Amino acid sequence: MILVYITCEDKIEAEKIGKHLLKKRLVACVNIIDSAHSMYFWPPSLPAGRQGKNRIEEASEAILLCKTLESKWNALEKEVLKLHSYSNPMIYAIPISHATKKYYDWLASELKITT
C-alpha cells in the first residue's frame, strides 16, 4: 500500500482529479484537505551563473490524499499529470508499513486485486 500526496490549486481541482482516479480504479479512496497554506521558492532555482528571484511565494492549495497500491503508481502518475493545472505538480508516494488486514483486503478488492 501507498499513500499518494498531491497538492492541487484548489478543492475543485482536487475533486476532479480524485473522482477521475476513482473511476479508473487507480485508487480506492481519496481525502481532500481544503485550504492548506503553502510556502515555496518560485520561480525555481536557475542553472549556475543565472540568478532566480529567490523569493518565497505563498498560496492557498488543497491536498489530495490517495490510498492505493504500489502497482497502480505509474498509471496514477500519468493520469494526474494529464489533468493537473500545474506545470510541475507535487505528487509523491509514502509507503505504508502497516495496515489492518480488513482495510487492506477492502482496498485491494476495490482495485480489483485478489489477496
matplotlib code that plots the C-alpha trace (Angstrom):
import matplotlib.pyplot as plt

x = [0.0, 1.0, -0.5, -0.1, 0.1, -0.8, -1.1, -3.8, -4.7, -8.0, -10.7, -12.4, -9.2, -8.6, -12.2, -11.8, -8.6, -9.8, -13.0, -11.1, -8.7, -11.6, -13.5, -10.3, -9.9, -6.4, -7.3, -9.7, -10.3, -9.3, -9.3, -9.3, -7.9, -9.0, -7.3, -3.7, -1.3, 1.8, 5.1, 7.8, 10.5, 9.4, 10.5, 12.7, 16.5, 18.2, 21.4, 24.7, 25.6, 22.0, 20.1, 16.5, 14.2, 14.9, 11.5, 9.2, 5.8, 2.6, -0.6, -3.7, -3.9, -5.9, -4.2, -5.4, -4.5, -5.0, -4.9, -3.7, -1.2, 2.3, 1.3, -1.0, 1.7, 2.7, -0.8, -1.9, 1.1, 0.3, -3.4, -2.6, -0.1, -2.7, -5.3, -3.2, -3.1, 0.5, 3.4, 5.3, 2.8, 3.9, 3.0, 4.7, 4.0, 4.5, 4.9, 2.5, 4.3, 1.3, -2.4, -5.2, -5.8, -9.5, -8.7, -6.0, -8.4, -11.1, -8.6, -7.3, -10.9, -11.8, -8.8, -9.7, -6.7, -7.2, -5.5]
y = [0.0, 3.6, 7.0, 9.4, 13.0, 15.6, 19.4, 21.0, 24.5, 24.3, 21.9, 21.8, 20.6, 18.0, 16.7, 16.5, 14.5, 12.4, 11.4, 10.6, 8.3, 6.6, 6.0, 4.4, 2.2, 3.6, 4.5, 3.0, 6.2, 9.8, 12.5, 16.2, 18.7, 22.1, 25.4, 24.3, 27.3, 26.6, 28.4, 27.7, 29.3, 30.4, 30.5, 27.5, 27.9, 28.6, 26.8, 28.1, 31.6, 32.8, 34.3, 33.3, 35.6, 33.6, 34.7, 32.9, 32.6, 31.8, 30.2, 28.5, 25.0, 21.7, 18.5, 15.3, 12.1, 8.9, 5.4, 2.8, 0.1, 0.4, -1.4, 1.5, 4.2, 4.5, 4.8, 7.1, 9.5, 9.5, 10.4, 13.1, 14.7, 14.8, 16.6, 18.8, 22.5, 23.0, 22.7, 20.8, 19.3, 17.9, 14.2, 11.7, 8.3, 7.4, 3.7, 2.2, -0.2, -1.3, -1.5, -3.7, -6.8, -5.9, -2.4, -3.8, -6.5, -3.8, -1.6, -4.5, -5.6, -2.1, -2.0, -5.5, -7.2, -10.6, -11.2]
z = [0.0, -0.6, 0.2, -2.7, -1.6, -4.3, -3.9, -6.1, -7.0, -5.1, -3.8, -7.3, -8.9, -6.2, -6.5, -10.3, -10.1, -7.2, -9.0, -12.2, -10.3, -8.5, -11.8, -13.3, -10.2, -9.7, -6.0, -3.6, -1.5, -1.5, 1.1, 0.3, 2.8, 1.7, 2.4, 3.0, 3.2, 1.2, 1.0, -1.5, -3.6, -7.1, -9.8, -9.3, -9.0, -12.3, -13.6, -12.3, -13.3, -13.6, -10.7, -9.9, -8.0, -4.8, -3.5, -1.2, -2.6, -0.7, -1.9, -0.7, -2.1, -1.4, -0.6, -2.2, -0.3, -2.4, -0.9, -3.4, -4.2, -5.5, -8.7, -9.5, -9.2, -12.9, -14.2, -11.4, -12.1, -15.8, -15.2, -12.7, -15.0, -17.8, -15.6, -13.2, -13.8, -12.5, -14.9, -12.1, -9.7, -6.4, -6.5, -4.2, -2.6, 1.0, 1.6, 4.2, 6.5, 8.5, 7.9, 9.3, 7.2, 6.9, 5.5, 3.1, 1.8, 1.2, -0.6, -2.8, -3.6, -4.8, -7.0, -8.4, -6.8, -5.2, -1.9]

ax = plt.figure().add_subplot(projection="3d")
ax.plot(x, y, z, "-o")
ax.set_aspect("equal")
plt.show()
